[in-house]
């Protein structure tokens, strides 16, 4: 099963350090993709995560909480978001797994568009292998395995 990363990427953490003001840091609360068809997108992510959303609000949005219920991922319909919709390629969702090969096969089996196959990321302090897919709306998802 995939777990939502506590942060979307290392660069976002570094950016947060610059947002420190007065009493505390600005922290990540959630990450949503705007989608064309909320029902089809829910089906796609149910297959990817192997679980149903923790919250669905009609045809407006759905979200999945991670194990510590801090940062969560969601989908929001274009109707709920408004007319200024920019769907697809509007962010990158970062996920991680304990088995990169099984995760890659699963993504192929659910019909995800493969952007690139698993590859070791060179010169990274994080020491990881990752691949990228697109969901049915063209949103980018990177799935990583971190070597310990």
Short mmCIF file of the C-alpha atoms (twelve columns), coordinates in Angstrom:
data_MODEL
# 
_entry.id   MODEL 
# 
loop_
_atom_site.group_PDB 
_atom_site.id 
_atom_site.type_symbol 
_atom_site.label_atom_id 
_atom_site.label_alt_id 
_atom_site.label_comp_id 
_atom_site.label_asym_id 
_atom_site.label_seq_id 
_atom_site.Cartn_x 
_atom_site.Cartn_y 
_atom_site.Cartn_z 
_atom_site.pdbx_PDB_model_num 
ATOM 1   C CA . UNK A 1   0.000   0.000  0.000   1 
ATOM 2   C CA . UNK A 2   1.213   3.494  -0.755  1 
ATOM 3   C CA . UNK A 3   1.575   6.098  1.931   1 
ATOM 4   C CA . UNK A 4   1.273   9.810  1.228   1 
ATOM 5   C CA . UNK A 5   4.579   11.543 1.903   1 
ATOM 6   C CA . UNK A 6   4.559   14.013 4.777   1 
ATOM 7   C CA . UNK A 7   5.914   16.490 2.304   1 
ATOM 8   C CA . UNK A 8   5.525   16.665 -1.431  1 
ATOM 9   C CA . UNK A 9   9.268   17.017 -2.011  1 
ATOM 10  C CA . UNK A 10  12.514  18.114 -0.375  1 
ATOM 11  C CA . UNK A 11  12.361  21.476 -2.127  1 
ATOM 12  C CA . UNK A 12  9.017   22.227 -0.530  1 
ATOM 13  C CA . UNK A 13  10.524  21.627 2.901   1 
ATOM 14  C CA . UNK A 14  13.337  24.030 2.119   1 
ATOM 15  C CA . UNK A 15  10.808  26.580 0.901   1 
ATOM 16  C CA . UNK A 16  8.872   26.244 4.156   1 
ATOM 17  C CA . UNK A 17  11.934  27.368 6.071   1 
ATOM 18  C CA . UNK A 18  11.706  30.694 4.259   1 
ATOM 19  C CA . UNK A 19  8.060   31.098 5.261   1 
ATOM 20  C CA . UNK A 20  8.793   31.224 9.000   1 
ATOM 21  C CA . UNK A 21  7.087   34.267 10.454  1 
ATOM 22  C CA . UNK A 22  6.567   35.226 14.074  1 
ATOM 23  C CA . UNK A 23  4.983   32.362 15.975  1 
ATOM 24  C CA . UNK A 24  5.630   29.468 13.628  1 
ATOM 25  C CA . UNK A 25  6.129   27.886 10.269  1 
ATOM 26  C CA . UNK A 26  3.664   27.612 7.457   1 
ATOM 27  C CA . UNK A 27  2.996   23.877 7.212   1 
ATOM 28  C CA . UNK A 28  1.521   21.623 4.586   1 
ATOM 29  C CA . UNK A 29  -2.095  20.708 5.244   1 
ATOM 30  C CA . UNK A 30  -3.243  19.028 2.037   1 
ATOM 31  C CA . UNK A 31  -2.618  18.542 -1.664  1 
ATOM 32  C CA . UNK A 32  -5.458  18.307 -4.197  1 
ATOM 33  C CA . UNK A 33  -5.638  17.635 -7.914  1 
ATOM 34  C CA . UNK A 34  -8.418  19.265 -9.919  1 
ATOM 35  C CA . UNK A 35  -10.073 16.562 -12.038 1 
ATOM 36  C CA . UNK A 36  -12.612 16.313 -14.862 1 
ATOM 37  C CA . UNK A 37  -14.641 13.365 -13.589 1 
ATOM 38  C CA . UNK A 38  -14.540 12.927 -9.814  1 
ATOM 39  C CA . UNK A 39  -16.061 9.415  -9.901  1 
ATOM 40  C CA . UNK A 40  -13.576 8.068  -12.453 1 
ATOM 41  C CA . UNK A 41  -10.693 9.716  -10.591 1 
ATOM 42  C CA . UNK A 42  -11.820 8.212  -7.279  1 
ATOM 43  C CA . UNK A 43  -11.859 4.775  -8.941  1 
ATOM 44  C CA . UNK A 44  -8.311  5.326  -10.280 1 
ATOM 45  C CA . UNK A 45  -6.915  6.348  -6.872  1 
ATOM 46  C CA . UNK A 46  -8.812  3.613  -5.010  1 
ATOM 47  C CA . UNK A 47  -6.941  1.127  -7.214  1 
ATOM 48  C CA . UNK A 48  -3.630  2.945  -6.778  1 
ATOM 49  C CA . UNK A 49  -3.895  3.262  -2.970  1 
ATOM 50  C CA . UNK A 50  -5.796  0.001  -2.367  1 
ATOM 51  C CA . UNK A 51  -8.254  1.886  -0.209  1 
ATOM 52  C CA . UNK A 52  -11.354 3.999  -0.415  1 
ATOM 53  C CA . UNK A 53  -11.251 7.714  0.367   1 
ATOM 54  C CA . UNK A 54  -11.673 8.663  4.014   1 
ATOM 55  C CA . UNK A 55  -14.031 11.453 2.981   1 
ATOM 56  C CA . UNK A 56  -16.266 12.009 -0.074  1 
ATOM 57  C CA . UNK A 57  -18.472 15.079 -0.425  1 
ATOM 58  C CA . UNK A 58  -20.934 14.388 -3.232  1 
ATOM 59  C CA . UNK A 59  -19.529 15.210 -6.655  1 
ATOM 60  C CA . UNK A 60  -17.352 17.974 -5.195  1 
ATOM 61  C CA . UNK A 61  -14.292 16.341 -3.601  1 
ATOM 62  C CA . UNK A 62  -12.747 13.252 -2.013  1 
ATOM 63  C CA . UNK A 63  -9.650  12.827 0.117   1 
ATOM 64  C CA . UNK A 64  -7.403  10.206 1.649   1 
ATOM 65  C CA . UNK A 65  -5.637  10.756 4.976   1 
ATOM 66  C CA . UNK A 66  -2.237  9.291  5.637   1 
ATOM 67  C CA . UNK A 67  -1.357  7.128  8.638   1 
ATOM 68  C CA . UNK A 68  -0.785  10.032 11.035  1 
ATOM 69  C CA . UNK A 69  -3.773  12.053 9.745   1 
ATOM 70  C CA . UNK A 70  -1.611  15.117 9.198   1 
ATOM 71  C CA . UNK A 71  -1.052  15.729 5.492   1 
ATOM 72  C CA . UNK A 72  -3.652  14.394 3.121   1 
ATOM 73  C CA . UNK A 73  -4.284  14.056 -0.590  1 
ATOM 74  C CA . UNK A 74  -7.537  14.781 -2.347  1 
ATOM 75  C CA . UNK A 75  -9.397  15.254 -5.595  1 
ATOM 76  C CA . UNK A 76  -11.643 18.217 -6.306  1 
ATOM 77  C CA . UNK A 77  -14.077 18.440 -9.201  1 
ATOM 78  C CA . UNK A 78  -13.815 21.175 -11.774 1 
ATOM 79  C CA . UNK A 79  -17.374 22.197 -10.812 1 
ATOM 80  C CA . UNK A 80  -16.307 22.763 -7.202  1 
ATOM 81  C CA . UNK A 81  -13.129 24.590 -8.228  1 
ATOM 82  C CA . UNK A 82  -14.712 26.997 -10.664 1 
ATOM 83  C CA . UNK A 83  -14.273 28.110 -14.243 1 
ATOM 84  C CA . UNK A 84  -10.575 28.945 -13.967 1 
ATOM 85  C CA . UNK A 85  -9.693  25.261 -14.072 1 
ATOM 86  C CA . UNK A 86  -6.232  24.169 -15.048 1 
ATOM 87  C CA . UNK A 87  -6.329  20.398 -15.017 1 
ATOM 88  C CA . UNK A 88  -3.441  18.050 -15.555 1 
ATOM 89  C CA . UNK A 89  0.197   18.946 -15.019 1 
ATOM 90  C CA . UNK A 90  -0.741  21.255 -12.148 1 
ATOM 91  C CA . UNK A 91  1.613   19.750 -9.595  1 
ATOM 92  C CA . UNK A 92  3.427   16.541 -8.761  1 
ATOM 93  C CA . UNK A 93  2.174   14.219 -6.068  1 
ATOM 94  C CA . UNK A 94  5.048   12.403 -4.365  1 
ATOM 95  C CA . UNK A 95  4.351   8.915  -3.016  1 
ATOM 96  C CA . UNK A 96  6.637   6.229  -1.667  1 
ATOM 97  C CA . UNK A 97  6.557   2.467  -1.513  1 
ATOM 98  C CA . UNK A 98  8.503   -0.405 0.038   1 
ATOM 99  C CA . UNK A 99  8.526   -2.349 -3.260  1 
ATOM 100 C CA . UNK A 100 9.228   -0.231 -6.337  1 
ATOM 101 C CA . UNK A 101 8.879   -3.122 -8.812  1 
ATOM 102 C CA . UNK A 102 5.467   -4.223 -7.509  1 
ATOM 103 C CA . UNK A 103 4.285   -0.621 -7.444  1 
ATOM 104 C CA . UNK A 104 5.402   -0.144 -11.054 1 
ATOM 105 C CA . UNK A 105 3.585   -3.311 -12.172 1 
ATOM 106 C CA . UNK A 106 0.461   -2.226 -10.301 1 
ATOM 107 C CA . UNK A 107 0.485   1.154  -12.054 1 
ATOM 108 C CA . UNK A 108 0.777   -0.547 -15.443 1 
ATOM 109 C CA . UNK A 109 -2.066  -2.914 -14.527 1 
ATOM 110 C CA . UNK A 110 -4.465  -0.110 -13.554 1 
ATOM 111 C CA . UNK A 111 -3.804  1.684  -16.835 1 
ATOM 112 C CA . UNK A 112 -1.713  4.575  -15.583 1 
ATOM 113 C CA . UNK A 113 0.284   6.330  -18.283 1 
ATOM 114 C CA . UNK A 114 3.969   5.668  -17.615 1 
ATOM 115 C CA . UNK A 115 6.010   8.881  -17.861 1 
ATOM 116 C CA . UNK A 116 9.274   7.128  -17.078 1 
ATOM 117 C CA . UNK A 117 10.253  3.715  -15.712 1 
ATOM 118 C CA . UNK A 118 12.002  3.109  -12.367 1 
ATOM 119 C CA . UNK A 119 15.428  4.706  -12.297 1 
ATOM 120 C CA . UNK A 120 18.026  5.436  -9.655  1 
ATOM 121 C CA . UNK A 121 18.201  9.171  -9.027  1 
ATOM 122 C CA . UNK A 122 21.901  10.072 -9.353  1 
ATOM 123 C CA . UNK A 123 23.670  12.483 -7.030  1 
ATOM 124 C CA . UNK A 124 20.780  12.654 -4.579  1 
ATOM 125 C CA . UNK A 125 21.311  12.848 -0.835  1 
ATOM 126 C CA . UNK A 126 18.053  10.921 -0.434  1 
ATOM 127 C CA . UNK A 127 19.367  7.777  -2.207  1 
ATOM 128 C CA . UNK A 128 16.238  6.632  -4.009  1 
ATOM 129 C CA . UNK A 129 14.771  5.042  -7.105  1 
ATOM 130 C CA . UNK A 130 11.591  6.427  -8.614  1 
ATOM 131 C CA . UNK A 131 9.248   6.350  -11.578 1 
ATOM 132 C CA . UNK A 132 6.489   8.668  -12.717 1 
ATOM 133 C CA . UNK A 133 2.971   8.155  -13.996 1 
ATOM 134 C CA . UNK A 134 0.029   10.304 -15.020 1 
ATOM 135 C CA . UNK A 135 -3.493  9.817  -13.720 1 
ATOM 136 C CA . UNK A 136 -6.517  9.940  -16.016 1 
ATOM 137 C CA . UNK A 137 -6.458  13.775 -16.018 1 
ATOM 138 C CA . UNK A 138 -2.742  14.032 -16.830 1 
ATOM 139 C CA . UNK A 139 -1.669  14.875 -13.261 1 
ATOM 140 C CA . UNK A 140 1.901   13.786 -12.550 1 
ATOM 141 C CA . UNK A 141 2.675   11.312 -9.762  1 
ATOM 142 C CA . UNK A 142 6.178   10.289 -8.733  1 
ATOM 143 C CA . UNK A 143 6.534   7.050  -6.793  1 
ATOM 144 C CA . UNK A 144 9.796   6.450  -4.945  1 
ATOM 145 C CA . UNK A 145 11.638  3.788  -3.011  1 
ATOM 146 C CA . UNK A 146 14.156  5.112  -0.489  1 
ATOM 147 C CA . UNK A 147 17.199  2.987  0.313   1 
ATOM 148 C CA . UNK A 148 18.002  2.978  3.988   1 
# 
